Amino acid sequence: MPTLNEDKPIVFLLLDNLRFDQWKIIEPIVTEYYRIESEDYFFSILPTSTQYSRNSIFAGLMPRDIEKKYPDWWLNDNEEGGKNLKEDELLYEQVKRLTRKDLKVDYHKVTNTTNSKVLTDNILNFTQNNLTAIVYNFIDALSHSRTEMEVIKDLASDEKAYRSLTRSWFLNSQLWSALQKLADKDIILFITTDHGTIRVNNPVRVVGDKETTTNLRYKVGKNLQYDRKEVLEIKDPHEVGLPKPNVSSTFIFCKENNFFLYPNNYNYFHNFYKDTFQHGGISMEEIICPFVKLYPKSKKS
């Protein structure tokens, strides 16, 4: 982490489920107060889901290595419990491992309006840290709400509307208020994400047992039945840095705008999930993640 050697506080902002086009739609707002030092991208790991991709970012490790190194901090898909509850510990361990320094590191996760107000009220305190990581979950919540709520489906009916809703939210959010406050301080701001999302409309049939994952864009299980031509198949998860919930576990991933459906109640779930935004599989929208370094315009850097 060479940037941690710079004599400036760092704010690492991870907007969960931020597609690259969503970043571009809020970029003109951000650059009213910040100048872009560098704009790059990286590719999310598979599955492009929070459990895997975000844990890997904060650990600096592939999921299989997290499971080996910190077995008490990793839960497989078929295990009960929160799958992203140790991000702060994983971050602290990564910083210690890479810097060998006693740095002041803080971590905050914003999942509701109360959290977001607390963030805004306390944002200037973060300038006392060497590194502050902020996970902001609104966009991911918006994506999932669109699947479940008709009013959100109407507001975000396609990609253009989805981008517009993202822009409107950001412009009026507590997050933007917090970033405006920070713009008066001599900091370094990073904006990134863990994965994106894609609008799906083409069902692919799959059959699995009761322990098979419920995600619509990837499945992991030991008795999966599917058409190999329609998926990316990983027979040995360890070869690609993924854990094995069972000795015979296989991962399969949807490509393009496909989504997995079971034969049971096929037509109902087809109509329910068609044209919803999902993630976990393989598409440019899910995999290409922005990584942007910014400085406040009010400060010379």
N, C-alpha and C positions, 0 to 999 in steps of 0.2 A: 504494500500500500504506500507507494511513493508520495502521494498527495498528503498523507498524514505527517510528512516531514516538513511541510510548509507551515509557516507560523501564522496560520489563520484557522479559526473554527470551521469545521466542515458540517454541513447539513446534507444528509443523504435521504432524499425523498423518494420513496417507492410507492407509486400509484398502482395499486393492484388492478390488473386486467386493462392496462392502458395500451390500446393499439397504436401503431405508429401514426396512423392518420388522425387519431384523437390527439396525440401530442401536437401534430402540425396545426390543429384547429385551435389549441390553446396557446401555442407559441407566440402569436402576436400580442396576447394579453401579458404573458410573462415578460416579454422583451420590452414592455413599457418601462419596467423597473430594473431589468437585468440584461446584461449583454452576454451573448453566447461565446464562450471561449473555445469550445469544441462541441461538435454534434456527431455522434457515432451511433452504432447499433451493435447488438450482439444477438446470438440465436439462443432462444430458450431451449432447455433440455426437454426430452420427452419423458413422461407425459407433460404436456403444457398445462399443468394444473398446479394450484397453489401449494398443495402438499409436497410436491416434488420440487418444483422450480424455485419457490421462495425459500424453502429450507436450504436448498443448495446454494443460493446466493449468500445467505447469512452464514452458512458454515464454510463456504469456499470449498465444498466437497460434493462429490456425486452421492446420491441417496444410499447406494450400497456402502460407501465409505462412512457415511454418517451412522448407519446402522451398526457397522463394525466398531467404530471408534467411540460412539456414544449410544450403546444399545438401549439405555433407559430413556433416551430422548427421541426415539423413532418408533412410530406405529405404522404397520402396514394397513392397506385398505380394508382388510377383513377384520381388523382389531378395533375394539370400541375405544372412544376417547378422541379428544381434539388432536388434530394432526400437525398443528403449527403453534404449539404452546411453548416451544423452547427456542424460538428465534432469537430472543435476547441473549440467552446463554451461548448459543451457537456463534452469534456475532462477537461476544466478548472473547470466546476461545479463539476465533479466527484472528482478531486483532492482536492478541497475545502471541499467537503462533507466528504471525508474519512480521511484527514490528519488534518483538522482544523488549517493548517499552511499557512503562506504567502510565498509560494514557487514560484520560477521563472520557469514558464512552457511555452514552445514554441511548435508550431505545424507547420508542413510544408507538403504540398501535391505536389508530383512530377507527372505531367501528360504529359510532353513533353520534348524535348531535351534542350530547354532553361531553364526550371525548373531544370533539372538534372545538367546542367553546373553551375548554381547559387548555387545549393546544394554543389557541390564539392568545389567551390571557398570559400564558407562560413562555411564549416563544422566545422572548429576549433573554430569558435565563439560559437558553441553550447555547448562547454565545460564550458561556463559561466552560463548555466542553471542548475537547479536541474533536470529537466526532459525535454527532447526534443522528440516529437513524429514525425515520418516521415512516411508518406503514399506514397508508390511507386507503380505506376499503370501499369508498363510495362507488367507484365505477364498477367494481365487481358486483356490488350489491345491486346496482342499476341493471346490470346484465341479467342477473338471476331474477330480479323482480319483473323484468320484461317477459320472462317465461311464464310467470305465475299471475300477473295482473293485467287485465285487459286494457286499463287506462294507460299503462306504460307501453304496452304493445302499440297502441295508437300513436303515442308521442314519439316512439322510436321504431317506426314501421320499416325503415330500411337504413342503409349505411349513412346516407346523407342526414336523415333525421336523427340518427344515433349520435353523429358528430355534433349536430346542432344542440341536442340536449346536453351533451358533455360540456360544450362551450358555455351554455346558459348556466349550468350548475356551477362550473368553475368560477365564472365571473362574479357570482353572488355567494360564493362559499366562504366559510370560516377559514378554509385553507388559504385562499387568495388574500384574505385580510391578514393572516399570519405572515405570508410571504412579503406583503407590502411593508409590514413592520420590520422584518429582517433586512429589507433593502437599504435601510439606513446604517447597517452594520458592515464591518469589514470581514465578510465571510466568503466561503466557497459553497455554492449550491450545486448538488447533483440531482437531476431528475431522471428517473428510470422506472422500469416495471419488471414483473416476473414473467408475464406472458400476455398474449392478446386474446382475441376471440373471433369467431367466424359465424356468419348466419348460415344455418344448415337447412337443407330442404330435400335431401335424397336419402331415404332410409336403406340401411344394410342389415340383413337378418343375421342374428347371432343367437346361439343357445348356450346357456351356462347353468351351473348349479347354484345353490342358494348363497354360496360365498363369493360369487362373481361380483365384481364392482358394478356400481350403478351408473357411473359416468357414461354419457352418451357418445363421447369421442374416443375413449379407450376402454379396454377391458383387461383385467388380469384374473386368471382363474386356472384351474387344473383340468377341467373337462369342457373346454370351449369347442363349439362346433360353428364353422364359418366357411365362407368361400375365400380361399387364400388369394385369389386374384383381386379381391376387393379391399384388402387390408395390408398394412405392414405388420409382419409377424416376427416376434422376438421369442424364439424357443428357449434361449438361455439368457435370462435377464442379467446375470452377473457379467456377461461379456460387454454389456453396454452401461454398466455402472448402476444397475437397478437391483433392488432386493428381490428375493424369492420368498413369498409368503409360504409356499409349499415346494417340495422337491421338484414337482412336475409343473410348476406355475409357468404359464405363457402370457406374454403381453401381446395384444393386438391394438392397432391404431387406425382410426379412420383417416382417410385422405380427402383432400379437396373439401366439398361442402356436404359430405356424407354424415350420417349419424346412425348409431346402432339401435336396433329395435329387437325385442323378443317376439316370438310368434304369438304369445298370449296377448289378447286385446290389441292386436297389431294396428287396426284402423283407428281406434281411439287415440293411441299414443302417437301415431303418425300425424294426425290432425293437431294434437296438443303441442308437439315439439317442432313441427315444420315451421320454418321461418323464425326460429328463435336463435339467439346468440349463445353458442356453446364453446367450450375450450377443453383441451386435453389431447387433441390429435395433431395432425400434420397439415398445416397450411401456412402461407406467408403471413396471414393476418394474426395467427396464433404465435408464430415462432419469432418474427422479427421484432425486437424490443429496442426502443430508443434508449440512448445513454448520453445525457447532455450535461456538460459542465458550464456553469454560469457564475458571473461575478455581478454584484450590484453596480448599477451605472453610477451611483453616487460616490463610489470609491474607486480610486486608481489602484490597479493590481499589476 
